[in-house]
Amino acid sequence: MSEVKILVKRFDPDSKRVYTSEYKVLAEDDTMVLDALIHIKNEIDRTLTFRYSCRMGICGSCGMVINGKPLLACQTRIKELKEPIVVEPLYNFNIIKDLVVDFDIFIDYLKEMKPYIIRQEELKEIIIKPEELEVIANPSACINCMLCFAACPVFGYDQTFKGPATLALLYRYLMDPIDQAEEERLKIANDKDAVWKCSFWGECSNACPKGVDPAFSIQRLKLMLAIKSLR
Amino acid sequence: MDKIKADVIIIGAGAAGLRAAIEAARIDSKLKIALISKVYPMRSHTVSAEGGAAAVIKEYDNLDSHAYDTIKGSDFLADQDAVELFVRLAPQELLNLEKWGLPWARDENGKMAARAFGGMSVKRTFFAADKTGFYILHTLFQRSLMYDNIERYDEWFVTSLIVEKGRFKGLTAIDIKNGTLHYFEGKAAIICTGGIGQLYKTTSNGAINTGDGMALAYRVGAPLKDMEFVQFHPTGLPGKGLLITEAARGEGGYLLNNRYERFMKKYAPEKLELAARDVVSRAIYYEIKEGRGFEGKYGAYVGLDIRHLGKEVIEKKLPTVKEIAEKYAGVDPYNELIPVRPTMHYMMGGVHTNKNGETPIAGLYAAGEAACVSINGANRLGSNSLTECLVFGALAGRNAAKFALEHDYLEVNKEEVLNEEKRIFEGLLKKENGISASELIYELKDIMEEKVGIIRNGKELEEAFASIMKLKEKFKQVSVVDKSKIYNTDFIQVLELDFMLDVAEAITYSALKRKESRGAHYRIDYPKRDDEHFLVHQLIYKTEYEPRIEFLPVVITRWQPTERKY
């Protein structure tokens, strides 16, 4: 067990003040950044504000920037970080308070993607071979943690861009073996603020804690649109 | 203060809440559905469910078998009419999700693949890797975006229900983002707020599982049912409590003690590692107590061995097990045992409902883990809870929608709301120089873990009850350090603690009054099941003093209680 220094970049919404708090916590080999923040909240500073819940990297609540990288705090070991550890709210979003950001913009864009199966006729029995599911396995693993939005340079300067996770989910439904809305979905992809705004930095795929590859999904959508336009 | 009107108000947006919302929304597009959750829907704890969802879909299976397994698993405390309804509606719910795009694992013929699970006599647990809850939650959430008549209130915290003469009429809620209190008028409401894991020190549950909905109902006179039945999952990571899914054993994993023996053969000679969860958890408890555990930094544990399953099974079917073992325990599951120990996992008890999801308060419904129908009785079988959320979420959604179509609004009078505003802001937020909520939460967790855990006795339960009463007194001195109205999690935690204390009271008092051992409720002073006196549900009512217990007979249709053996 050893003492580590954690600097948290904070925002006080009442005074609109941006400031940094410094905390010292004891860390063991298996202490995560989230464990340290919970400890600070409970024992040192009740005003420190952040979101978290599952502690196991699946609910997507505790995304934040740690030592310059967007990460899930519950999966980031203190011992693997350089000191001092600097924790910031996710980039590219408006900050509500401390480490809590407003990502309603994602929910609005997600709704535009029509993230549900669309079919004309009702299905009787569904037969899908395991290999047919492979194409959607990757994009469907998105936990909506917003790390890719924080990492995306395009979204950083242009918030009208629909964003990586969103477009990966669009691709996921487009490729679903039982979905029948290809035309409609390609139209959504072809929107001026959708796939064509992506300039393929690939930062989204690097940032994803679940191995989702939005960059790939987006390039596939571009390719499909290109092929369609040649037909 | 703003008033919001909605025909059906749903509290909680996990699997049960979302399923209820979709059902109510599609019954009549003119119905306005308000979906309130203290977190964004995709953060709900359904997301952490791993193993799968049970239903009779395979040709080799039958409804009676699923019903009997569930009833036996419940140690005969489940209501058999409710269980029969549950198993009958279950298949359609899973097939609905299939049509809604849920990527269920498939077999080589392209059909939904099933895996073995504890207490289930055939393979009937359907899954999507070991992230079934994640896929269910996201499929439902994304599907819910289809309906324009579902209005979401994300990150709103419900502080009280408003009931008049036995009929629901509204509630109050804080918009966490700006700290303002609003009130809702509703024709019907459904409580879908999930479990209570945060009452315990070691739990698989997320930080949000604080039993809010149970306390909300309890406070307005709705009884809670079977609150003494708290499930400890056999395989949690020591210290952290994180869940290693039962699917690890369903796929063939072993439990080993420090002599590398599969000790379950002593406790459940036939089903071994796949006995009911209460049986396996107690077995681990005894192995450790008798010195046959491995020693670790978080105390003794037993080993979960999945090495022999091979790389492909682990990668394809148990990726989360691998991830948790590697990231959180620092263990390589291909070559090492995963350290496990029981962890508080699930609440069998909850808001008392009948099989239509109705509570005794007209217009008030409950579904999912927050409710107690009861299909789970004294012990829930793994993979029945996701299905329960779907079946009874849909049912409650449908019935609440019908109720709303047949009834009018009752006006909420301003007085009631102003009192609540005063209680919250004057009584709690503005109080100075008290003790911090976290201090009391630690104390509560210690009491529950040590005295209301896997193995109980009357003396300790009495001590625990007395300590909880003291904590309730002490709660009056709690103050909020953060005085901001905006996104004040210090304040929200105080409100949660207030709820947790009521739920702890109900659990401990119910446990004290059930003088027998059944399912997850094991008392060394009454080590036998006592059908003569306790083949009953316990309803607990809040009173000004000690809670009041009423008995409700268990509904038995076709299966007489017998000794439970695995």
Interface residues (C-beta under 8 A of the other chain):
Chain A: D12 P13 D14 D29 D30 K41 N42 E43 R46 T47 T49 F50 R51 Y52 S53 C54 R55 M56 G57 I58 C59 G60 S61 Q75 I96 K97 V100 D102 D104 I107 L110 K111 K114 P115 Y116 I117 L123 I126 I127 I128 K129 P130 E132 L133 I136 A137 S140 A141 C142 I143 N144 L169 Y173 D176 I178 D179
Chain B: V39 Y40 M42 R43 S44 H45 V47 S48 E98 K99 W100 G101 P103 A105 R106 D107 E108 N109 G110 K111 K131 F134 Y135 H138 Q142 R143 L145 M146 D154 K177 G206 A207 I208 G239 K240 L242 L243 T320 E323 I324 K327 Y328 A329 G330 S436 A437 S438 I441 Y442 V480 V481 D482 S484 K485 I486 Y487 N488 T489 D490
